[in-house]
Amino acid sequence: MVKFKERADEYIWQKYRIEVEHLCAMRNGEKQTYEKLFYHVPKRKSAGGGH
């Protein structure tokens, strides 16, 4: 996939003169991945409603 992205970026630059910028999700300075988000166990509120 990385090689494909490099080739696609080069093609887009050569044909359209547009530079591709690759972004990623960040939270608290840490890169978020599919695995981290998928396997995340949310913290739940107490059953008593906080009383």
PDB file of N, CA, C and O in Angstrom, chain B, residues numbered from 101:
ATOM      1  N   MET B 101       0.824  -1.188   0.000  1.00  0.00           N
ATOM      2  CA  MET B 101       0.000   0.000   0.000  1.00  0.00           C
ATOM      3  C   MET B 101       0.871   1.257   0.000  1.00  0.00           C
ATOM      4  O   MET B 101       0.553   2.239  -0.670  1.00  0.00           O
ATOM      5  N   VAL B 102       1.957   1.219   0.745  1.00  0.00           N
ATOM      6  CA  VAL B 102       2.829   2.399   0.815  1.00  0.00           C
ATOM      7  C   VAL B 102       3.404   2.713  -0.562  1.00  0.00           C
ATOM      8  O   VAL B 102       3.436   3.874  -0.972  1.00  0.00           O
ATOM      9  N   LYS B 103       3.857   1.689  -1.276  1.00  0.00           N
ATOM     10  CA  LYS B 103       4.408   1.895  -2.622  1.00  0.00           C
ATOM     11  C   LYS B 103       3.353   2.461  -3.563  1.00  0.00           C
ATOM     12  O   LYS B 103       3.641   3.345  -4.370  1.00  0.00           O
ATOM     13  N   PHE B 104       2.126   1.946  -3.455  1.00  0.00           N
ATOM     14  CA  PHE B 104       1.043   2.450  -4.296  1.00  0.00           C
ATOM     15  C   PHE B 104       0.790   3.930  -4.024  1.00  0.00           C
ATOM     16  O   PHE B 104       0.634   4.723  -4.953  1.00  0.00           O
ATOM     17  N   LYS B 105       0.752   4.296  -2.744  1.00  0.00           N
ATOM     18  CA  LYS B 105       0.526   5.698  -2.391  1.00  0.00           C
ATOM     19  C   LYS B 105       1.640   6.581  -2.942  1.00  0.00           C
ATOM     20  O   LYS B 105       1.376   7.681  -3.427  1.00  0.00           O
ATOM     21  N   GLU B 106       2.871   6.112  -2.872  1.00  0.00           N
ATOM     22  CA  GLU B 106       3.989   6.886  -3.412  1.00  0.00           C
ATOM     23  C   GLU B 106       3.833   7.086  -4.916  1.00  0.00           C
ATOM     24  O   GLU B 106       4.035   8.185  -5.432  1.00  0.00           O
ATOM     25  N   ARG B 107       3.470   6.010  -5.611  1.00  0.00           N
ATOM     26  CA  ARG B 107       3.295   6.093  -7.071  1.00  0.00           C
ATOM     27  C   ARG B 107       2.116   6.992  -7.423  1.00  0.00           C
ATOM     28  O   ARG B 107       2.199   7.782  -8.364  1.00  0.00           O
ATOM     29  N   ALA B 108       1.022   6.879  -6.677  1.00  0.00           N
ATOM     30  CA  ALA B 108      -0.155   7.713  -6.938  1.00  0.00           C
ATOM     31  C   ALA B 108       0.169   9.186  -6.686  1.00  0.00           C
ATOM     32  O   ALA B 108      -0.233  10.053  -7.462  1.00  0.00           O
ATOM     33  N   ASP B 109       0.892   9.466  -5.608  1.00  0.00           N
ATOM     34  CA  ASP B 109       1.290  10.845  -5.307  1.00  0.00           C
ATOM     35  C   ASP B 109       2.127  11.421  -6.445  1.00  0.00           C
ATOM     36  O   ASP B 109       1.921  12.560  -6.864  1.00  0.00           O
ATOM     37  N   GLU B 110       3.062  10.635  -6.936  1.00  0.00           N
ATOM     38  CA  GLU B 110       3.925  11.075  -8.028  1.00  0.00           C
ATOM     39  C   GLU B 110       3.109  11.323  -9.294  1.00  0.00           C
ATOM     40  O   GLU B 110       3.331  12.318  -9.985  1.00  0.00           O
ATOM     41  N   TYR B 111       2.176  10.439  -9.603  1.00  0.00           N
ATOM     42  CA  TYR B 111       1.319  10.591 -10.776  1.00  0.00           C
ATOM     43  C   TYR B 111       0.500  11.875 -10.680  1.00  0.00           C
ATOM     44  O   TYR B 111       0.416  12.634 -11.646  1.00  0.00           O
ATOM     45  N   ILE B 112      -0.097  12.116  -9.532  1.00  0.00           N
ATOM     46  CA  ILE B 112      -0.914  13.319  -9.332  1.00  0.00           C
ATOM     47  C   ILE B 112      -0.063  14.571  -9.495  1.00  0.00           C
ATOM     48  O   ILE B 112      -0.505  15.558 -10.083  1.00  0.00           O
ATOM     49  N   TRP B 113       1.168  14.525  -8.970  1.00  0.00           N
ATOM     50  CA  TRP B 113       2.061  15.681  -9.104  1.00  0.00           C
ATOM     51  C   TRP B 113       2.428  15.920 -10.572  1.00  0.00           C
ATOM     52  O   TRP B 113       2.378  17.049 -11.059  1.00  0.00           O
ATOM     53  N   GLN B 114       2.799  14.832 -11.271  1.00  0.00           N
ATOM     54  CA  GLN B 114       3.217  14.957 -12.663  1.00  0.00           C
ATOM     55  C   GLN B 114       2.077  15.462 -13.559  1.00  0.00           C
ATOM     56  O   GLN B 114       2.294  16.304 -14.430  1.00  0.00           O
ATOM     57  N   LYS B 115       0.878  14.949 -13.341  1.00  0.00           N
ATOM     58  CA  LYS B 115      -0.242  15.274 -14.215  1.00  0.00           C
ATOM     59  C   LYS B 115      -0.922  16.601 -13.857  1.00  0.00           C
ATOM     60  O   LYS B 115      -1.264  17.382 -14.746  1.00  0.00           O
ATOM     61  N   TYR B 116      -1.118  16.858 -12.556  1.00  0.00           N
ATOM     62  CA  TYR B 116      -1.916  18.009 -12.135  1.00  0.00           C
ATOM     63  C   TYR B 116      -1.137  19.070 -11.344  1.00  0.00           C
ATOM     64  O   TYR B 116      -1.663  20.147 -11.061  1.00  0.00           O
ATOM     65  N   ARG B 117       0.113  18.764 -10.991  1.00  0.00           N
ATOM     66  CA  ARG B 117       0.933  19.666 -10.176  1.00  0.00           C
ATOM     67  C   ARG B 117       0.268  19.961  -8.831  1.00  0.00           C
ATOM     68  O   ARG B 117       0.302  21.089  -8.338  1.00  0.00           O
ATOM     69  N   ILE B 118      -0.335  18.926  -8.251  1.00  0.00           N
ATOM     70  CA  ILE B 118      -0.956  19.026  -6.933  1.00  0.00           C
ATOM     71  C   ILE B 118      -0.179  18.134  -5.982  1.00  0.00           C
ATOM     72  O   ILE B 118       0.014  16.949  -6.254  1.00  0.00           O
ATOM     73  N   GLU B 119       0.267  18.699  -4.870  1.00  0.00           N
ATOM     74  CA  GLU B 119       0.988  17.917  -3.869  1.00  0.00           C
ATOM     75  C   GLU B 119      -0.018  17.300  -2.890  1.00  0.00           C
ATOM     76  O   GLU B 119      -0.868  18.000  -2.338  1.00  0.00           O
ATOM     77  N   VAL B 120       0.085  16.010  -2.686  1.00  0.00           N
ATOM     78  CA  VAL B 120      -0.825  15.287  -1.808  1.00  0.00           C
ATOM     79  C   VAL B 120      -0.291  15.361  -0.378  1.00  0.00           C
ATOM     80  O   VAL B 120       0.894  15.131  -0.136  1.00  0.00           O
ATOM     81  N   GLU B 121      -1.177  15.682   0.565  1.00  0.00           N
ATOM     82  CA  GLU B 121      -0.816  15.725   1.975  1.00  0.00           C
ATOM     83  C   GLU B 121      -1.527  14.577   2.689  1.00  0.00           C
ATOM     84  O   GLU B 121      -2.747  14.445   2.591  1.00  0.00           O
ATOM     85  N   HIS B 122      -0.777  13.755   3.397  1.00  0.00           N
ATOM     86  CA  HIS B 122      -1.346  12.620   4.116  1.00  0.00           C
ATOM     87  C   HIS B 122      -1.550  13.012   5.576  1.00  0.00           C
ATOM     88  O   HIS B 122      -0.622  13.467   6.245  1.00  0.00           O
ATOM     89  N   LEU B 123      -2.775  12.830   6.056  1.00  0.00           N
ATOM     90  CA  LEU B 123      -3.129  13.189   7.420  1.00  0.00           C
ATOM     91  C   LEU B 123      -3.454  11.936   8.222  1.00  0.00           C
ATOM     92  O   LEU B 123      -3.775  10.891   7.654  1.00  0.00           O
ATOM     93  N   CYS B 124      -3.370  12.046   9.532  1.00  0.00           N
ATOM     94  CA  CYS B 124      -3.784  10.945  10.400  1.00  0.00           C
ATOM     95  C   CYS B 124      -4.431  11.534  11.646  1.00  0.00           C
ATOM     96  O   CYS B 124      -4.157  12.673  12.025  1.00  0.00           O
ATOM     97  N   ALA B 125      -5.276  10.759  12.265  1.00  0.00           N
ATOM     98  CA  ALA B 125      -5.977  11.215  13.469  1.00  0.00           C
ATOM     99  C   ALA B 125      -5.020  11.165  14.659  1.00  0.00           C
ATOM    100  O   ALA B 125      -4.288  10.194  14.845  1.00  0.00           O
ATOM    101  N   MET B 126      -5.040  12.232  15.457  1.00  0.00           N
ATOM    102  CA  MET B 126      -4.194  12.299  16.645  1.00  0.00           C
ATOM    103  C   MET B 126      -5.071  12.619  17.851  1.00  0.00           C
ATOM    104  O   MET B 126      -6.029  13.384  17.750  1.00  0.00           O
ATOM    105  N   ARG B 127      -4.730  12.023  18.994  1.00  0.00           N
ATOM    106  CA  ARG B 127      -5.414  12.330  20.251  1.00  0.00           C
ATOM    107  C   ARG B 127      -4.367  12.325  21.354  1.00  0.00           C
ATOM    108  O   ARG B 127      -3.662  11.335  21.544  1.00  0.00           O
ATOM    109  N   ASN B 128      -4.267  13.428  22.074  1.00  0.00           N
ATOM    110  CA  ASN B 128      -3.279  13.574  23.153  1.00  0.00           C
ATOM    111  C   ASN B 128      -1.866  13.277  22.665  1.00  0.00           C
ATOM    112  O   ASN B 128      -1.068  12.671  23.381  1.00  0.00           O
ATOM    113  N   GLY B 129      -1.563  13.707  21.447  1.00  0.00           N
ATOM    114  CA  GLY B 129      -0.232  13.511  20.892  1.00  0.00           C
ATOM    115  C   GLY B 129       0.066  12.100  20.436  1.00  0.00           C
ATOM    116  O   GLY B 129       1.212  11.790  20.106  1.00  0.00           O
ATOM    117  N   GLU B 130      -0.941  11.230  20.407  1.00  0.00           N
ATOM    118  CA  GLU B 130      -0.751   9.837  20.014  1.00  0.00           C
ATOM    119  C   GLU B 130      -1.549   9.550  18.748  1.00  0.00           C
ATOM    120  O   GLU B 130      -2.710   9.941  18.633  1.00  0.00           O
ATOM    121  N   LYS B 131      -0.914   8.861  17.799  1.00  0.00           N
ATOM    122  CA  LYS B 131      -1.572   8.506  16.548  1.00  0.00           C
ATOM    123  C   LYS B 131      -2.688   7.497  16.817  1.00  0.00           C
ATOM    124  O   LYS B 131      -2.475   6.495  17.500  1.00  0.00           O
ATOM    125  N   GLN B 132      -3.875   7.766  16.278  1.00  0.00           N
ATOM    126  CA  GLN B 132      -5.012   6.863  16.452  1.00  0.00           C
ATOM    127  C   GLN B 132      -5.063   5.889  15.274  1.00  0.00           C
ATOM    128  O   GLN B 132      -5.021   6.305  14.117  1.00  0.00           O
ATOM    129  N   THR B 133      -5.153   4.627  15.565  1.00  0.00           N
ATOM    130  CA  THR B 133      -5.242   3.608  14.522  1.00  0.00           C
ATOM    131  C   THR B 133      -6.589   2.911  14.618  1.00  0.00           C
ATOM    132  O   THR B 133      -7.297   3.037  15.617  1.00  0.00           O
ATOM    133  N   TYR B 134      -6.932   2.177  13.573  1.00  0.00           N
ATOM    134  CA  TYR B 134      -8.177   1.418  13.568  1.00  0.00           C
ATOM    135  C   TYR B 134      -8.222   0.465  14.753  1.00  0.00           C
ATOM    136  O   TYR B 134      -9.240   0.366  15.439  1.00  0.00           O
ATOM    137  N   GLU B 135      -7.119  -0.235  14.993  1.00  0.00           N
ATOM    138  CA  GLU B 135      -7.081  -1.217  16.077  1.00  0.00           C
ATOM    139  C   GLU B 135      -7.302  -0.566  17.438  1.00  0.00           C
ATOM    140  O   GLU B 135      -8.050  -1.090  18.263  1.00  0.00           O
ATOM    141  N   LYS B 136      -6.662   0.561  17.672  1.00  0.00           N
ATOM    142  CA  LYS B 136      -6.823   1.246  18.959  1.00  0.00           C
ATOM    143  C   LYS B 136      -8.260   1.690  19.170  1.00  0.00           C
ATOM    144  O   LYS B 136      -8.792   1.575  20.274  1.00  0.00           O
ATOM    145  N   LEU B 137      -8.896   2.200  18.113  1.00  0.00           N
ATOM    146  CA  LEU B 137     -10.271   2.662  18.247  1.00  0.00           C
ATOM    147  C   LEU B 137     -11.255   1.495  18.344  1.00  0.00           C
ATOM    148  O   LEU B 137     -12.217   1.556  19.110  1.00  0.00           O
ATOM    149  N   PHE B 138     -11.019   0.441  17.576  1.00  0.00           N
ATOM    150  CA  PHE B 138     -11.936  -0.699  17.549  1.00  0.00           C
ATOM    151  C   PHE B 138     -11.935  -1.448  18.876  1.00  0.00           C
ATOM    152  O   PHE B 138     -12.992  -1.840  19.372  1.00  0.00           O
ATOM    153  N   TYR B 139     -10.746  -1.649  19.453  1.00  0.00           N
ATOM    154  CA  TYR B 139     -10.637  -2.442  20.679  1.00  0.00           C
ATOM    155  C   TYR B 139     -10.723  -1.601  21.951  1.00  0.00           C
ATOM    156  O   TYR B 139     -10.519  -2.120  23.048  1.00  0.00           O
ATOM    157  N   HIS B 140     -11.019  -0.320  21.819  1.00  0.00           N
ATOM    158  CA  HIS B 140     -11.139   0.561  22.977  1.00  0.00           C
ATOM    159  C   HIS B 140     -12.370   0.176  23.804  1.00  0.00           C
ATOM    160  O   HIS B 140     -13.460   0.017  23.256  1.00  0.00           O
ATOM    161  N   VAL B 141     -12.198   0.028  25.113  1.00  0.00           N
ATOM    162  CA  VAL B 141     -13.314  -0.259  26.016  1.00  0.00           C
ATOM    163  C   VAL B 141     -13.681   1.051  26.702  1.00  0.00           C
ATOM    164  O   VAL B 141     -12.896   1.587  27.485  1.00  0.00           O
ATOM    165  N   PRO B 142     -14.884   1.571  26.406  1.00  0.00           N
ATOM    166  CA  PRO B 142     -15.276   2.856  27.002  1.00  0.00           C
ATOM    167  C   PRO B 142     -15.513   2.741  28.500  1.00  0.00           C
ATOM    168  O   PRO B 142     -15.926   1.694  28.996  1.00  0.00           O
ATOM    169  N   LYS B 143     -15.245   3.832  29.214  1.00  0.00           N
ATOM    170  CA  LYS B 143     -15.531   3.869  30.649  1.00  0.00           C
ATOM    171  C   LYS B 143     -17.012   4.166  30.813  1.00  0.00           C
ATOM    172  O   LYS B 143     -17.549   5.067  30.169  1.00  0.00           O
ATOM    173  N   ARG B 144     -17.664   3.405  31.675  1.00  0.00           N
ATOM    174  CA  ARG B 144     -19.101   3.562  31.864  1.00  0.00           C
ATOM    175  C   ARG B 144     -19.395   4.248  33.190  1.00  0.00           C
ATOM    176  O   ARG B 144     -18.642   4.119  34.155  1.00  0.00           O
ATOM    177  N   LYS B 145     -20.499   4.976  33.217  1.00  0.00           N
ATOM    178  CA  LYS B 145     -20.941   5.608  34.452  1.00  0.00           C
ATOM    179  C   LYS B 145     -21.517   4.547  35.367  1.00  0.00           C
ATOM    180  O   LYS B 145     -21.923   3.479  34.908  1.00  0.00           O
ATOM    181  N   SER B 146     -21.554   4.834  36.658  1.00  0.00           N
ATOM    182  CA  SER B 146     -22.105   3.869  37.608  1.00  0.00           C
ATOM    183  C   SER B 146     -23.597   3.684  37.372  1.00  0.00           C
ATOM    184  O   SER B 146     -24.257   4.586  36.857  1.00  0.00           O
ATOM    185  N   ALA B 147     -24.141   2.517  37.745  1.00  0.00           N
ATOM    186  CA  ALA B 147     -25.549   2.179  37.515  1.00  0.00           C
ATOM    187  C   ALA B 147     -26.474   3.060  38.339  1.00  0.00           C
ATOM    188  O   ALA B 147     -27.637   3.232  37.974  1.00  0.00           O
ATOM    189  N   GLY B 148     -25.993   3.615  39.427  1.00  0.00           N
ATOM    190  CA  GLY B 148     -26.820   4.436  40.305  1.00  0.00           C
ATOM    191  C   GLY B 148     -27.009   5.861  39.814  1.00  0.00           C
ATOM    192  O   GLY B 148     -27.660   6.660  40.487  1.00  0.00           O
ATOM    193  N   GLY B 149     -26.466   6.189  38.681  1.00  0.00           N
ATOM    194  CA  GLY B 149     -26.609   7.535  38.150  1.00  0.00           C
ATOM    195  C   GLY B 149     -25.738   8.553  38.854  1.00  0.00           C
ATOM    196  O   GLY B 149     -25.995   9.754  38.770  1.00  0.00           O
ATOM    197  N   GLY B 150     -24.688   8.080  39.564  1.00  0.00           N
ATOM    198  CA  GLY B 150     -23.750   8.988  40.209  1.00  0.00           C
ATOM    199  C   GLY B 150     -24.166   9.383  41.604  1.00  0.00           C
ATOM    200  O   GLY B 150     -23.564  10.290  42.178  1.00  0.00           O
ATOM    201  N   HIS B 151     -25.184   8.735  42.186  1.00  0.00           N
ATOM    202  CA  HIS B 151     -25.639   9.066  43.544  1.00  0.00           C
ATOM    203  C   HIS B 151     -24.889   8.272  44.570  1.00  0.00           C
ATOM    204  O   HIS B 151     -25.138   8.419  45.767  1.00  0.00           O
TER     205      HIS B 151
END
